[in-house]
Amino acid sequence: MLCGRCRGSREPLLWGRNLQAAIGAYYDFESPNINVPSMSFVEDVTIGEGESIPPDTQFTKTWRIQNTGTEAWPPGVCLKYVGGDQFGHVNMVMVRSLEPQEMADVSVQMCSPSTAGMYQGQWRMCTATGLYYGDVIWVILSVEVGGLLGVTQQLSSFETEFNTQPHRKGFHGPYPFGQS
């Protein structure tokens, strides 16, 4: 993009970025008493980096995060989509306030792109006032026709459902139809 007086030159218009940096630096300098929450990414609970998934497949992405600060998070914090590929229409999920050093799992319902390839998206924690904090959290997917993610999440869901069913009376051991 060229500014109006530089239309004939190849000099890029950078003042927009510099202005944003200057405002941010001024805000940081003038507001030293603002206590910014702390958050660290701990691990991917579902869908590891680059895991394969079939095209047009709905899935649940879950991350484990931790409040690494010395104070509880303020009310109204959320995880927001900030860049890259979005994987559906969800752009924010509310997150409960965590106490210092407490961990929690945060999940977002997503859908894989319809075209095979590598995709990535970034998410960040945000206060109710719009202040971003903590690590950038990534979603990195390999969309492949033979991807196994949909099957593994379905099996996981089945296992969870099976484990919550009441046990049958008289059933003992690994053989549901009697001893062998």
NORHU-V537865 format. One record per residue. N is the residue number from 0. RES is the residue in three letters. D_LAST is the distance of its C-alpha to the last C-alpha in Angstrom with 2 decimals. Layout:
# NORHU-V537865
n=[N	N]
res=[RES	RES]
d_last=[D_LAST	D_LAST]
This chain:
# NORHU-V537865
n=[0	1	2	3	4	5	6	7	8	9	10	11	12	13	14	15	16	17	18	19	20	21	22	23	24	25	26	27	28	29	30	31	32	33	34	35	36	37	38	39	40	41	42	43	44	45	46	47	48	49	50	51	52	53	54	55	56	57	58	59	60	61	62	63	64	65	66	67	68	69	70	71	72	73	74	75	76	77	78	79	80	81	82	83	84	85	86	87	88	89	90	91	92	93	94	95	96	97	98	99	100	101	102	103	104	105	106	107	108	109	110	111	112	113	114	115	116	117	118	119	120	121	122	123	124	125	126	127	128	129	130	131	132	133	134	135	136	137	138	139	140	141	142	143	144	145	146	147	148	149	150	151	152	153	154	155	156	157	158	159	160	161	162	163	164	165	166	167	168	169	170	171	172	173	174	175	176	177	178	179]
res=[MET	LEU	CYS	GLY	ARG	CYS	ARG	GLY	SER	ARG	GLU	PRO	LEU	LEU	TRP	GLY	ARG	ASN	LEU	GLN	ALA	ALA	ILE	GLY	ALA	TYR	TYR	ASP	PHE	GLU	SER	PRO	ASN	ILE	ASN	VAL	PRO	SER	MET	SER	PHE	VAL	GLU	ASP	VAL	THR	ILE	GLY	GLU	GLY	GLU	SER	ILE	PRO	PRO	ASP	THR	GLN	PHE	THR	LYS	THR	TRP	ARG	ILE	GLN	ASN	THR	GLY	THR	GLU	ALA	TRP	PRO	PRO	GLY	VAL	CYS	LEU	LYS	TYR	VAL	GLY	GLY	ASP	GLN	PHE	GLY	HIS	VAL	ASN	MET	VAL	MET	VAL	ARG	SER	LEU	GLU	PRO	GLN	GLU	MET	ALA	ASP	VAL	SER	VAL	GLN	MET	CYS	SER	PRO	SER	THR	ALA	GLY	MET	TYR	GLN	GLY	GLN	TRP	ARG	MET	CYS	THR	ALA	THR	GLY	LEU	TYR	TYR	GLY	ASP	VAL	ILE	TRP	VAL	ILE	LEU	SER	VAL	GLU	VAL	GLY	GLY	LEU	LEU	GLY	VAL	THR	GLN	GLN	LEU	SER	SER	PHE	GLU	THR	GLU	PHE	ASN	THR	GLN	PRO	HIS	ARG	LYS	GLY	PHE	HIS	GLY	PRO	TYR	PRO	PHE	GLY	GLN	SER]
d_last=[75.99	79.70	81.97	85.07	87.57	85.47	84.77	86.40	84.55	80.97	80.75	77.58	77.79	76.11	77.87	75.09	72.58	75.19	76.12	72.52	72.23	75.56	74.59	71.30	73.16	75.75	73.10	71.36	74.72	76.00	72.80	71.69	70.43	67.68	64.35	61.95	58.26	56.01	52.66	50.51	47.71	44.62	41.97	40.57	37.55	36.91	38.37	39.47	42.78	42.92	39.39	39.22	39.15	39.86	43.31	43.91	40.68	40.69	39.14	39.43	41.07	40.58	42.52	42.46	46.02	47.76	51.07	52.61	55.87	57.31	57.60	55.38	55.60	58.04	56.84	56.52	55.11	53.22	51.71	53.94	53.79	56.70	56.58	54.99	52.57	51.67	48.47	49.24	51.59	50.47	53.09	52.50	49.91	50.86	49.48	49.60	51.93	50.25	51.44	52.47	49.58	47.11	44.65	43.44	41.59	43.81	42.52	44.44	43.36	44.44	44.43	44.60	47.73	47.80	48.99	47.08	48.40	48.38	49.32	50.06	51.20	52.45	52.15	53.95	54.12	57.25	59.02	60.36	63.77	62.62	62.42	59.71	58.06	55.34	53.53	53.37	49.77	48.78	46.51	46.19	44.31	43.83	43.76	42.09	40.98	37.54	37.25	33.82	34.92	34.49	30.85	30.10	31.87	30.07	26.66	28.02	29.23	25.91	24.15	26.89	26.59	22.81	23.24	25.97	24.11	23.45	19.96	18.43	18.76	15.72	13.53	12.47	10.65	9.86	7.44	10.24	8.85	6.59	3.77	0.00]
